[in-house]
């Protein structure tokens, strides 16, 4: 009888201690996360929104080249060209931003058209003007002082016969648009806009 009382007391203490440790663990794992900040730039809110449309259309073109899908690359380059034209119209009224951003937007528009003009199912010829689009895009985003957009500049040293080339991504994982499936993970993150 005495052993039974000791066993019951031990079980009761064990149950209470388990419940307390579970409650402590629940309290410890409650972590508050800050809400994600909206993208900002030196442009006003409407201009930043138009700039983000250009960025997202650029990502669609990059993703089409990663997939080596010529039809999707042409479609994405067309959308990019449209959003760049919209951005050009928007900044023309802004003398400060218009002068500094116009050359990059013009380069992007001209080379987005060159992507479409390159009739190449393997996307090899489409990747050449894409490099110029990528370089102009990064310069544009730096000029606009874009923040909170999660833009990563990535580099492949082997692109274009080891000349090397950059592109932008919204993730740190490497998905190389210059080689597609041939060397999907060739590259590294070299910069970011935070």
N, C-alpha and C positions, 0 to 999 in steps of 0.2 A: 504494500500500500504506500509505503514511504517512497519507494522508487517511482511509483506511478505519479505521485504528487510532484516529484522533482522533474520528471519528464514533461508533465503538463506545464509546469512553470517555465521550463526551458523553451518549450514550443511557443508559449505566449510571448516571451521576451524576443524570440527570434522573429515572430510575426510582426511585432511592434517595430523592431529595428529594420526589418525589410521595408515596411511601409514608410518609415521615416527616410530611409535612403532613397526610395523611389521618389518621394516628394522633393528631396534635395536635388536629385538629378533633374527633375522636371524644372525646378527653379533655375538651375545652372544652364540648361540648354535653351532657355528663352533668350533669344538674341534679337535685338532690334536692328533692322537694316535701314539705312537712309534711302529715301526714295531716289530713283535715278533722275538726275538733272536733265532738263531739256537742252538740246544743242543751242549754243550761243555763238554769235560772231560779231564783228564790228558793224555789220548791217543791222537794220531794224528787224523786228520779228518776221515781217512778211518776206523780207529779203533773205533772212536765214532759212525760212521755209522753202523758198525757191532754190536756194543753194543746196539744201538737203535733198530736194528732188533730183538735182543734177548728180549728187553723190550716189543716190540709190540707183539711178539709171546707169551710172558708171559701173556699179557693182553687178548689175544685170549683164552688162557687156563682158566684164571680167569672168563671171560665172559661165557664160556661154563659151568663152575661149578655154576655160578650164575643162569643160565638157567636150571641147572640139566639135561644137555644133554650129556650122556655118549659118544655117537659117536663123537660129536664135541670136547669133552674133549680129547679123544684119538687122534683125528686128530691134535688138537692144541698142545698136548704134543709131538707128533711126529715132528711137525715143530719146536717147541722149542728145542727139542733135536738136530735137524739138525743145527739150528742157534748157539746153544751152542758149538757144535763140530767145526763149522766154526770159532767161536771166540777163541776156544782153539788153533786151528791151527795157527791163526793169532798172538796170544800173545806169542807163544812158541819162536818166534824169538826175542822177547823183554824181556830181562832177568829181568829188574826191574818190569815190570807189570806181567810177567809170573809167578814169584814166589808168588806174593801177590794175584793174581786173580785166579790162577789155582785151589786151593781148593774149592772155591765157585762155579766155573764152573763145577768141577767134581761132587759136591753135586747136582747141578741142573740137570746134565745129568742123574745121577743115579736115581734121584727121578722122573724125567719126564718119564723115562722108567717104573718106578713103577706105575705111573698113568695109563699107557697103560696096564700093566700087571694085574691091579685090574679089574677083570671082574664083574662089578657092575652097573646095570642100574640106581640105585638110586644115584650113585656117592658118597655114604658115604665112601667107601674104597678108592676112588680116592682123596678124600679131605685130607687124612692123609699124603701122600707124597707131596701134594700140599703145605702144611704148611712148609715143609722143603725147597721146591723150593722157596717159598716166603721169608723165612728168609735169604737164601743164596743170593737171588736176591738183597735184600736190602743191605746186606753187600758188595756185588760186586759193586753196584752203588755208595756206600759211598767210597769204596776203589778207584774207578775210578774217584771220585770227579765230578760226573755228575751234570751239571747245565742246566737251561733253558729247562728242559724236562717235567715239570709239573707232577712230581711223588709225590703221596701222600701215606704215610703209614697209614693204617687203622687197627683197632683192634676190635675184638669181644670178650668180656669177657666170653660169654656163650659157645663158641666153645669147643668141646671135653670135655663135662661134666664139664663145667665151669673152665677148665684149661686156656682157652683163646688162641687166635691165631691171627696172623697178616697176612695182605696181602697188595699188592700195587695196586694203581689205578691211572688213568690219570685224575680223577675228584674228587672233594670233596664230591659229593653225595655218600652216602653209598649204596652199592649193595653187600651184604654179600655172598661170594662164599662158606662159610661153611654151610649155611642153605638154600640158594636159596630162593624160594618163601615162605618157612615156616616162615622165619624171615628176609626178604630182607633188612630191614633198621636197623638191630641190629648192632651197632658198632659206632666208632668215628674215626676221623682223629687224629693221635698222632704225626705225623712228616711229613716233606716234604723236597724234595731236590729242591732248587731253584737256 
